[in-house]
């Protein structure tokens, strides 16, 4: 958990809700009725890796985390060992 907390900032956007949540869905071209989507973004809001829906288990999620860290150019020795 500590590795994840140090390297990532989680954000939940709720479907079918007006206001800020709807604006974020629109920004990323996500329909309001879609499945949960996991995105890994740069500080400027660009995708590090392609978005993926229905990522519900730890194995695939951890692999996506590692891929995004590597894409970002982060040193992955310590963090990736714990994922």
C-alpha positions, 0 to 999 in steps of 0.5 A, a space after each residue: 500500500 505504501 508504494 501505491 500511496 507514494 506513486 499515485 493519486 486516486 480519483 473517483 469520478 461518479 457516472 450519471 452525476 451532473 457538475 464536475 464529474 460530468 465535466 471530467 467524463 466529457 473531457 475524457 470522452 467517457 459515456 456516463 453509463 460505462 463500466 469503471 475505467 482505470 486511467 494513469 495520467 501525467 500531471 497534465 492529464 494525458 494518458 500514460 498508457 491506454 485507458 482500460 475498463 473492467 480492471 477489477 483484480 489486483 494482478 492486472 491493476 498492478 501490471 498497469 501500475 508498473 507499466 505506467 511508472 516505467 512509461 513515466 520514466 520512474 525508477 521502479 526498483 523499490 516501488 515495483 518490487 512491492 506491487 
